[in-house]
Amino acid sequence: MGRVVESGELRSILRELGNQGRTTAFANGHFDLLHVGHLRYLRDARREADVLVVALNNDASVASLKGPGRPIVPATERAELLAALEPVDFVVIFDGDSPGPLLDELRPDVHCKGTDYGTPDRVPEYEIVRAYGGRTALVGDPKDHATSDIISAVRALPNY
């Protein structure tokens, strides 16, 4: 089972793991309502390195990016759920709309993003990762699953 950690502690952990020759993959997202697309994304990200870090947008960031009523699940609970998933080693909650500053701080070997970006160079944080010598990988299945679809399906139920 993975652990939820603060960025400072995670930086120390990753430095030590790097000294041991272990590689780190970094995945990020909102993960508001977990679905199979999330699991497939995380499983594929885990295959990119020895250790998987999941960076989770905080509540203010999700609200800013997704709109009123989001997130449905608070960040601390989303983090706990993610840490319990088999592919995940560490979860860190970050402020802001982009994981760019955290990527620059932690400098993982691989930044993993979903296939909806098309090519690695279309990932917004691509240049940050490239600048420190890391690589960007597109992982997971086609974006056929979405939290917004789950929310719409629940709202469409009778007596909602």
PAVO-773164 format. One line per field, with one value per residue (C-alpha): residue in three letters; z, y, x; residue number from 1. Coordinates in Angstrom, 1 decimal, padded with zeros to 4 digits. Layout:
<lumkes>
residu [ALA;...]
pz [Z;...]
py [Y;...]
px [X;...]
num [NUM;...]
</lumkes>
This chain:
<lumkes>
residu [MET;GLY;ARG;VAL;VAL;GLU;SER;GLY;GLU;LEU;ARG;SER;ILE;LEU;ARG;GLU;LEU;GLY;ASN;GLN;GLY;ARG;THR;THR;ALA;PHE;ALA;ASN;GLY;HIS;PHE;ASP;LEU;LEU;HIS;VAL;GLY;HIS;LEU;ARG;TYR;LEU;ARG;ASP;ALA;ARG;ARG;GLU;ALA;ASP;VAL;LEU;VAL;VAL;ALA;LEU;ASN;ASN;ASP;ALA;SER;VAL;ALA;SER;LEU;LYS;GLY;PRO;GLY;ARG;PRO;ILE;VAL;PRO;ALA;THR;GLU;ARG;ALA;GLU;LEU;LEU;ALA;ALA;LEU;GLU;PRO;VAL;ASP;PHE;VAL;VAL;ILE;PHE;ASP;GLY;ASP;SER;PRO;GLY;PRO;LEU;LEU;ASP;GLU;LEU;ARG;PRO;ASP;VAL;HIS;CYS;LYS;GLY;THR;ASP;TYR;GLY;THR;PRO;ASP;ARG;VAL;PRO;GLU;TYR;GLU;ILE;VAL;ARG;ALA;TYR;GLY;GLY;ARG;THR;ALA;LEU;VAL;GLY;ASP;PRO;LYS;ASP;HIS;ALA;THR;SER;ASP;ILE;ILE;SER;ALA;VAL;ARG;ALA;LEU;PRO;ASN;TYR]
pz [000.0;-000.9;001.4;001.4;002.0;001.9;-000.9;001.3;002.7;-000.8;-002.2;000.4;-000.2;-004.0;-003.6;-001.5;-004.0;-006.8;-004.9;-004.9;-008.6;-008.6;-011.2;-010.5;-012.6;-011.9;-012.7;-011.8;-012.0;-010.1;-009.5;-008.2;-008.7;-009.4;-012.5;-014.6;-016.9;-013.8;-012.8;-016.3;-016.5;-013.1;-014.0;-017.2;-015.5;-012.9;-015.8;-016.7;-013.6;-010.3;-008.2;-008.9;-007.4;-007.9;-007.6;-006.8;-007.4;-004.2;-003.8;-004.8;-008.0;-008.9;-008.2;-010.4;-013.3;-013.1;-011.8;-009.1;-007.1;-007.7;-006.3;-005.1;-002.9;-000.7;-001.5;001.7;000.9;-002.8;-001.7;000.7;-002.0;-004.5;-002.0;-001.5;-005.2;-006.1;-008.6;-006.4;-004.1;-003.0;-003.2;-002.8;-002.9;-004.7;-004.9;-008.2;-011.5;-012.9;-011.4;-013.1;-010.0;-008.3;-011.3;-011.2;-007.4;-007.5;-010.9;-011.6;-014.4;-016.3;-016.3;-017.4;-018.9;-020.6;-024.3;-025.0;-025.4;-028.7;-028.4;-025.5;-026.7;-026.4;-022.6;-020.9;-018.6;-021.4;-021.5;-017.7;-017.7;-020.8;-019.2;-016.3;-018.4;-017.8;-020.3;-020.9;-021.6;-022.7;-020.9;-020.3;-022.7;-024.9;-022.9;-023.0;-019.3;-017.5;-014.1;-015.7;-017.5;-014.2;-012.7;-015.7;-015.4;-011.7;-012.3;-015.0;-012.6;-011.6;-008.3;-008.4]
py [000.0;003.5;006.5;010.0;012.4;016.1;017.3;017.9;014.4;013.0;014.9;013.2;009.8;010.1;011.3;008.2;005.9;007.6;007.0;003.3;003.3;003.2;005.2;007.3;007.8;010.8;010.9;013.6;014.5;015.3;011.7;013.1;009.9;007.0;005.0;002.3;004.8;006.1;002.6;001.8;005.1;004.4;000.8;002.0;004.8;002.3;000.2;003.2;003.1;001.4;003.8;005.6;009.1;010.4;014.2;015.2;018.6;020.2;021.1;024.7;023.7;021.2;023.8;026.3;023.9;021.9;024.5;024.7;021.5;020.0;018.2;015.8;014.0;016.1;015.9;014.1;011.3;011.2;010.8;008.0;006.1;006.6;005.4;002.2;001.3;-001.4;000.6;003.6;004.1;007.7;010.4;014.1;016.8;020.0;023.6;025.4;024.3;022.8;020.2;022.1;023.5;020.1;018.3;020.8;020.2;016.4;015.8;012.3;010.3;010.1;012.3;010.2;011.8;010.4;009.5;012.4;014.6;012.9;013.3;014.0;017.4;018.6;018.0;021.4;020.5;018.9;021.6;021.6;017.8;018.0;020.8;018.7;015.6;013.6;012.2;012.5;009.3;009.0;006.1;004.5;003.6;006.0;008.6;006.7;007.3;010.5;011.7;014.1;011.2;009.4;012.6;013.0;009.4;009.7;012.9;011.2;008.5;008.7;010.4;012.3]
px [000.0;001.2;001.7;000.4;003.3;004.2;006.4;009.5;009.4;008.8;011.8;014.1;012.6;013.0;016.6;017.4;015.7;017.6;020.9;019.8;019.5;015.6;013.7;010.5;007.4;005.1;001.4;-001.0;-004.6;-007.8;-009.0;-012.3;-014.4;-012.1;-013.0;-011.4;-009.7;-007.8;-006.7;-005.5;-003.6;-001.9;-001.0;000.6;002.4;003.8;005.3;007.5;009.7;010.4;008.3;005.1;004.3;000.8;000.4;-003.1;-004.7;-005.9;-009.6;-009.2;-007.4;-010.1;-012.9;-011.0;-010.5;-013.8;-016.3;-019.0;-019.7;-016.3;-014.5;-017.1;-014.5;-012.1;-008.4;-007.5;-010.0;-008.9;-005.3;-006.2;-008.0;-005.2;-002.6;-004.6;-004.3;-001.8;000.3;000.8;003.8;003.4;000.6;001.3;-001.3;-000.2;-001.5;-002.1;-003.5;-000.2;002.1;005.0;006.6;006.3;007.9;010.8;011.2;011.0;012.6;011.1;012.6;009.3;006.3;003.3;000.2;-002.9;-003.1;-005.5;-002.4;-001.5;002.2;004.5;005.5;001.9;001.9;002.0;004.9;006.9;009.6;010.0;010.7;012.9;015.0;016.1;016.7;013.5;011.1;007.4;005.4;001.8;000.1;-003.3;-006.1;-008.0;-009.9;-013.2;-014.0;-014.6;-015.7;-018.1;-019.8;-020.3;-021.8;-024.1;-025.2;-026.0;-028.0;-030.0;-031.2;-034.9;-035.5;-032.2]
num [1;2;3;4;5;6;7;8;9;10;11;12;13;14;15;16;17;18;19;20;21;22;23;24;25;26;27;28;29;30;31;32;33;34;35;36;37;38;39;40;41;42;43;44;45;46;47;48;49;50;51;52;53;54;55;56;57;58;59;60;61;62;63;64;65;66;67;68;69;70;71;72;73;74;75;76;77;78;79;80;81;82;83;84;85;86;87;88;89;90;91;92;93;94;95;96;97;98;99;100;101;102;103;104;105;106;107;108;109;110;111;112;113;114;115;116;117;118;119;120;121;122;123;124;125;126;127;128;129;130;131;132;133;134;135;136;137;138;139;140;141;142;143;144;145;146;147;148;149;150;151;152;153;154;155;156;157;158;159;160]
</lumkes>
